[in-house]
Amino acid sequence: MLKVTTPAQRPSCWSSGRSPGSRRARRRPPLPSWRASAWLDGNDSDRFATALVVHIDVPTRTATVASAGHLAPALLSPTPTGTVPSALELETGPPLGIGQEWHDRSTQLPADAVLFLFTDGLVETRVDDIDEGVRRLGELLEGLPFDARTILHSALELHPGEDEDDVAVLVAHVP
């Protein structure tokens, strides 16, 4: 889900999650595992999967992101009163296994950026739709102390504790 390339400086990352499938980081962002998509396409089944690939080049402060049916990460910026979240602009492609192409997008990260990646299981419940959950997440993230661990633990409190869907959260601070 996240790959950082730098010989000397690494961002701090805190992650937590339960997921029925594993995500593997890649050296370069080859877009979400197209081999998996080809396998799903060729299986003559209704199976599909969502994926998000993020490649952070720390020296150039560039994040390259590709989404196959996955929610876009949030970009958190520090202020004297805490974090200010904004959506990372991203073209969301179809899930893996639908037989289409995906495109990546590179974004210049501001100084002291935090990327907040999450699965829909964090924000979607039987009661609230996904848009309402994303709105609540934005409200929760706004004003939090600018600390990766605090952001992670606060976001996980949003989850109602029901295991209806996978929940994965990754917080990456790029100083």
N, C-alpha and C positions, 0 to 999 in steps of 0.2 A: 504494500500500500504506500510506503514512503521509502525513498532512497535519498541519502545525502552523500554527495561526493565532495570531499575536501581532504587534503592530506594533513592539515594542521588544526583546523578549527571545526568542531562539530556542534550543532545545535543541541540544546537539551530537549529530550523527548520523554514524555510520560504517556503510557498507553494502558488501556484496560479494555477487556472485551471478552465476549463469549460468542463464538461464531461456528456454525456447522461446517464451514470450509476455511482453509487457511489461505492467507494472502502472502505472496512472496515478493520481496523487493527485488528490483532489477538494477543493473548498473546504469543503463541508459533507459529513458522512458520509451520502450518500444510500443507504447500504447497498451491498453489492457490486454493481457495474454490472448493474442489472436489465435494461438494454437488451441487454446481452450474453446474459443468461439468456433473454430473450424470443426473441432471434435463434436461440440454440441449441435452444430448445423448438420453434420454428417450422420448423426445418430437417429434421424427420423423420429424425434420425440418432441414433446412440448417443453423440454427443459431449457432453462435459461439461467443466467447469473448476472448480477451487477458487479462492477469493479471500478475502482478508482486508483489510478497510478499517479504518484507525485514524485517528481525528481527535483531536488533542491541543489543548486550549484551555489555554495556559500560564497566563494570569492566574488562572483558576479551578482549575487543576491537575486538570482533568477529561479523562479519556480515554474516548472513545466508540468501541466496537469492534463490528464485525459480521463474522461468519464464515459463508462458504458452503463447508462441507466442509473448512475449513482448520484446522490446529492452532492452539490458543490461544497467545498470546504469554506469555512469562514476565515476571514483575515482579521486579526485583532491587533489594534494599535494602542500603544500606551498613552495615557494622558495623566496629568497630576491627580485626577480623581479616580483613576482605574482604567479598565479596558473600554475601547469603543469597537464594536464588531461591525464588519461590512461583508457583504457577499463577494466572493472571488468570482469574477466574470469567467464564465465557462460555457462552452457548447456541450450540452449533455447529449451523448449519442445513445443509440438503442442498447439494451442489455446484450451481453454476449450470448450467442446462439440464435440471434434474429437474422443473421446473414447480411449485415450492412457494415459500413465503414465508420471509423471514429476519427476524430481530429483532436490534436493536442493544442494547448494554448500556453504561451509563455507570458509570465507576469513578472515585472520588476517588483521585488519586495521592498517596503520601506525599512529604514533602520529600526532595529529592535522589534521585528515582526514576530507574531505568533500565528501559525496556521492551526486551525481547529478542524479535524476531520472526524466524521461520525457517520454511523449507519442510520437508516430510517427507523430501526428499532428503538432508538433513543427518543425520537420525536413523534412517532405515530402510535396511537392507541386505538382501541375499539371505540372510545368515546370521542377523541379529538382526531381530526384529519391531519395530514402531514403539514399543511400550510399553517394551521394553528400551532402545531408543535414547534415548527421552525420559528414562528413569531415568539413563542414563549422562551425558546432557547436564546434568541437574540436579546430579549429582555433580561434573562438571567445572566448572560455574559457581560452585559453592559455594566461598567462600574466595578467589576471584580478586581481585586488586587492583581497586578501584572506579574503573575507567578504561575508557571506551567502546572505545577502540582495542585495549586488551589483551583485553577480553572478546571482541571480534570475532575477533581472530587466534587466541585460544585455542579458541574454538568451532569455527573452521574446521579445526583440527587433528583434530577428532573425525571428520571426513569421510574415508573410506578412499581417496579419490582416483579412484574408479570413476565414470564418467559415465553411470550407469544411469538417473538421475533428475535433475531440476533441483535446484540448490542455491542458495538465496538466504538471506542473513542481514542483518538490519538491527538496529542497536543505537542506541537513542535515549535520551540522558541529559537529563532535565528537571530543572534545578537548583532 
